[in-house]
Amino acid sequence: MLMFKTRVCELLNIEYPILQGGMAWVATAELAAAVSNAGGLGIIGAGNAPPNFVRDQIKKARKLTNKPFGVNVYYMSPFVDEVIDVIVEERIPVITTGAGNPGKHIDKLKKVGTKVIPVVASVALAKRLEKLGVDAVIGEGLECGGHIGELTTMAMIPQIVDAVNIPVIAAGGIADGRGFVAAMALGAEGIQMGTAFVCAQECTVHDNYKQAIIKARDRETVVTGRSTGHPVRVIKNKLSRQFELLEKQNASLDELEKLGTGKLRAAVVEGDVEYGSVMAGQIAGLIKEIKPAKDIIQDITNEAKAILKNLKKFI
């Protein structure tokens, strides 16, 4: 269907303009390969991992798919320069970036043909990065899981679309065909989903994490860490209540960072959904089952087609 053939598809050589979020500890080679095999763009989340781990994940993904996939680079990682070197050496076709400016690495990446797509949370940042030569931007609204900005997806995306000439990919609050169509109506040329793909069969997170998302209701998420300057959306649990209490007591940054250290791994790997950080978006209430990544993408695209067909009745 023509609506799916956007500049994002051409840029990334993918069938559907659907990207999988590069979630640390969650976005492993297995998930990335499954999403790419299904026609989207799978992404390995480098997070704070050392370069050898990232290289191993890339090699594993290449054994599981011959389709394009990417790597998400977290610019607050102590290994960011080394991870970029791995990406260049391995000639990864695309990277997404977060928590920092990829400007210093763009020329190096472009020399090997790597497309650079940063996650942005404002019009100003999107415009600045376009001038630096990025290939597209992911506008991520505060509905998303994990680190969030200040603007909602619906308010931000059309403003970014109006401000830049490169493709815009919408993220935050999207998990089905309705969200897909809505994002395209706002001017986006693709979508990125994180929470929806956590519940893919191929995702290697602990089942407790997946079940926490499936059981979540519409008001189940909360934002923690606002006082640190790096707010994070998670599913409410004992850890989030501890954060809330400490912030009310004006706890120091060191105290808050100490409380949060290692908590994402505790949830993802160990399955601790009470004292671990269960990052998930507000869209969690829409996710009701665990299914293959291929089915997630097919269900979304089929629903989108049905919606568009129905909308023609009103034109």
N, C-alpha and C positions, 0 to 999 in steps of 0.2 A: 504494500500500500504506500502511495507516494508520501504521505505525511511522515513516514518513518525514515525516509531518505533525506536527511538533513546534511548540512555541512559537517556536522560531527561525525556522521557515518563515513563521509569521504575522507575527513582528516585522519580518522583512526582505523579506517579499513574494517569496519564492523557492520553487521547486518541491521542491528537496532541501536538507536542512540540512547542506550541504557548502560550506565557505568555503575560498578559496585564500589562502595566506599572503601577507602584504604584504612580500615580500622586496626589499630595496634593490637597484637595478640589474637585478633579475630580473623583478619584477612590473610589467610595462609595460602600457600600454593594450591592446595586442594580446592578451596573455594574460588580462587581466581581462575583456575583452569576450567572449572565447571561453568562459571559465568561466561567465559570466553567461548567455550564450546557451544553454549546456548545462543550465541549471536551477539552478546553484549561485550563489554570490556571488563574483564576481571582485573583486579588490582591487588598486589601484594602490599601489605602494610608494614613498612620498615620500622615505624615507631622509634624506640630508643635502642633497637637491636644493633649489634656490631656488624661490620661489613661481611664477615664470613658467613654469618647466619643469613643475611640477605642474598648472598651469592648462592648458598645452598637452596634457598627457597626458589630462586630463579631457575636453577637447574632442575629442581623437582617439577616446577610448573611446565617446563619445556618437555618433560617426559609425559605429561598428562594432556598437553594440547599443542597443536601446531598453529593455533590462532593467535592474533596479537593479544598481549596483556601488558599491564603497566605496573609501576611501583609507586607507592605513595611515600614521599620524603617528608619527614617531620623535622622542621628547621630548628627545633629546640633540642634535638638529639646531640649528644656530645660527639657522635660519629658521622655527622652530616657530610663532611667533606669526603670521608672515606667511602661512604655509601654512594655518593655521586660518582666517585671513581669506578666503583663496581658497575654502576648503571652504564657508564660510558664504555667500559671494557666489554660488557655483555651486550652492548648496543640495544638496550631496551627501547622499544618504539615510542613509549609515552610515559611521562611521570606526572602525577598530581602532587601538589605541595601544600603544606599547611604550617601555621604558626611561624611564619617568617617570609622574607622576600628572597625569591630564587634568582634575583638579578645577577649576582656574581657568578652564577654557574651557567647562565643561558647560552653564552657563546660556545662554551665547552660542550654542552649538550647538543646544540644545533649542528656542530661539526660532524656528529655521528648520526644525525637525522632524528634525534629524540624530540618529540613534541612535549612542550611544557604547558601544563594546565594548572594554575594555582587555584586554591579555594579562597574565596573572598567573602567579606561580610559587609561591604560598603561600595558605593559608587566610586568614591575617591580612590580606593585601592584598586578597583578594576581598571580605572582610567590610567593610573600610574603604571600598572603592570603591562597594560596594552602598549604603552610607549616604550617599555623595555623589550618588547618583542615576544611576549608569550603568545601561544597559539589559540587559546580559548580560556575562559574563566568558568569556575564553578561558583555560582552564587548560592551560599548556604544560609538558610534562614534559621532563626533561633528555635524552631520546632525540632531540629535535629538532635540526635543523641551525642554525647561527648561534649567537646568544647563548642561553645556557642558565641554568637555575636549579639547585636542589639535589635536587628530588624527581622521582621517576618518574611518568609519566602514570597508571599503574595504581594507585599508592599515593595520588596527590594528588586525582584527579578525584572519587572517592566522598566524600572528606573535604570538598572544596569544595561538592559537591552538598548534603551534610548541613548545611552552615554558612550557605548563602544561599538566598534565595527566587527570585532571578532565574535565567534560563536559563544553563546552563553548557555551553560548547563545549570539546570535548577536542582537544588538539593534541600532537604528538610521538609518533612511532612508529606512525603510521597511514598505510597506503598501499593497502589493499584492503578487500574486503567483510568479512573477518574482523575487521580492526581497527575498522571501522565498527560492527559488531554488538557487539563487546567494549566500545566506548566507550558505546554506548547502555545496555548491561547495567550499566555502572558508574554510570549515572544522568545521563550527558550527554544533551543534546537536539540535538547537532550535532557536527560534526568540522571541524577545519581542517587542511589538508594543504599543505605547502610543497614538499618534495623531489619528491613524485610529480608535481606540476605543472611542475617545472623541465623534465621530460622530455615535456611536451606539445609537439606540433608548432608550436603558435602562440607558444610561449615564444621570445623573441628572443635568448636567451643563445647564446654561441659553442658550436658543436657539440662542441668539445673538452670543455667543461664537462658537457654531457649524456652524452658517452661515458664520462667519468670516473665518473659515477653508475652507468651501466649496467654498467660493468666491476667496480664495487665489490663486495666480499664482506662477510660479516657483521661482521668486525672491522676494517673498513677506515677507520673514522672515529676521530678522536682529539680531545681537548679541549685547546685552547691558551689561554694568557693567564690562567690561574687566579690568578696572583700580582697581576694588575692589578685584580682584583675584577670583571672583565667577561669571564668565560670564553666561548670560542667553539668550537663543534664543526665540524670540517672533515674532509675526506678527507686522509689522510696523504700528504704529499709533501715536497719539499725545504724548502719554507717552514715547514711544521709542525715539521720536525726542527731548523730554525734557532731557532724559538721554544723548543723543548724545551731546546736547549743553552743559550740565554741565560737561561732561567728557572733551570736548574741552577746557573748561575754567578751567580745573584742579581743579574741585570742591573737597571738602573734602569727606572722606568716610562717615562721619555723614550726610552730605547733600544728598549723593546718597542713603544711606540707608533710610533716611527719605522720599525721593521721592518714593522709592519702597515699603515701608511698607503698607500692606493691599491691594496692587494693584491686586494680584492674586485673592483674594476673590471678589474684585470689579468686575472683569471680569466674574468669574465662577458663582457667586451667584447673583450679581446685573445686570449682562449683560452689563457692561460698557466696550465696546470694543474700546473706544477712549482713555480713561485715565486709563484703567485697563491693567493688564499684561496678554496678550493673548498668553500664551505659546503654541508653536506648532513647529513641525519639518519641515525641508525643503521638506518633502514628502507631505505636505499639498496640493500642487498643483495637486496631483493625486486623492484626495478625492472629490467625486462629489455628494454624496448623504448620507442621514441618513437612516440607516437600522439596523435591529436587529443584536446583537452580533453573533448569530448563523449564519446568512447569511454572515457576514464578514468573519468568519472562513471557512465556506463552500466554499465561492467564492475563497478564497486564496488557499485552498487545491485542489479544482477542477482545478484551473488555473495551479497550480504546476504540477499536474498529466498530464495535457495536454501538458505542456512544456516538461516534461521528455519524454513523448511518442513521441513528435516531434523530440527531440534531438537524439533519437535512429536512425533516418534516416541518421544521419551524422557519426554514429559509424561503 
